[in-house]
Amino acid sequence: MKNTLDVIKERRSIRKFKPEQIKEEELQAIIEAGLYAPSAVNKQSWNFTVIQNKEVLDELNVATKNVAKCSDNEFIKKMGENEKYNCFYHAPTVILVSGKDDERSKVVDCSAATQNMLLAAEALNVGSCWVELVSLAFMGPQAKELRDKLNLPEGYTPLYCVLLGYKDMEGKAAPRKENAVQYVR
Ligand SMILES: Cc1cc2nc3c(=O)[nH]c(=O)nc-3n(C[C@H](O)[C@H](O)[C@H](O)COP(=O)(O)O)c2cc1C
């Protein structure tokens, strides 16, 4: 197992996965890492939906892209219009992270849980990517149908997902931003 500081530096977004499913013990360790994230006032305002069904993922991808197509953001619109684009990059496992609607810190809590899962995946040498685009599907006309299909608990809305699978590419680190730190000593 790699040490924590190496895991943080070596984690990169993976957007090409091998079709082989990850091991159940890897999945459970990653989920546990998410559940152990810090949260404001310990509200743990998250809910995780593990999706390993290709048909459901395909449906969710299409629903996401249908909403993306109508975006006034050119970058998002282009992703929606690109027939070849798969917002899950064909990852065999997707964990949908939903936030409790009436919790003030849901976005921060869910972000902490998401990052914990990405780091746990890297520690296990499982490829991962944080994907927000999927949240669009739950703002569009298929929202209710998708919520029912995924058995989403009442009062929670999907914010992000974590893609998981064995890496089929090398992740490359973008250069780090300069002048992002000031010291007062
Ligand atoms: C809030 C958030 C939303 C993101 N949404 C997407 C997404 O929808 N699709 C995607 O391919 N990557 C997404 N990413 C991944 C970023 O593009 C990626 O983290 C960034 O380019 C830095 O690359 P690295 O993860 O390899 O360090 C998201 C990351 C964050 C933190």
The ligand as a Gaussian input file, in Angstrom:
#p B3LYP/6-31G(d) Opt

LIG

0 1
 C      -16.193000      19.375000      -8.866000
 C      -15.519000      18.610000      -9.985000
 C      -16.251000      18.257000     -11.089000
 C      -15.657000      17.505000     -12.132000
 N      -16.449000      17.101000     -13.174000
 C      -15.887000      16.413000     -14.184000
 C      -16.702000      15.942000     -15.264000
 O      -17.905000      16.149000     -15.319000
 N      -16.093000      15.234000     -16.252000
 C      -14.749000      14.947000     -16.226000
 O      -14.263000      14.295000     -17.154000
 N      -13.959000      15.365000     -15.199000
 C      -14.490000      16.080000     -14.199000
 N      -13.708000      16.477000     -13.125000
 C      -12.270000      16.124000     -13.091000
 C      -11.399000      17.338000     -13.383000
 O      -11.478000      17.651000     -14.755000
 C       -9.933000      17.028000     -12.956000
 O       -9.895000      16.750000     -11.593000
 C       -8.982000      18.186000     -13.279000
 O       -8.882000      18.387000     -14.656000
 C       -7.573000      17.939000     -12.707000
 O       -7.044000      16.721000     -13.182000
 P       -6.568000      15.561000     -12.161000
 O       -7.821000      15.038000     -11.479000
 O       -5.934000      14.528000     -13.036000
 O       -5.646000      16.179000     -11.175000
 C      -14.271000      17.182000     -12.063000
 C      -13.546000      17.539000     -10.923000
 C      -14.155000      18.221000      -9.889000
 C      -13.349000      18.557000      -8.657000

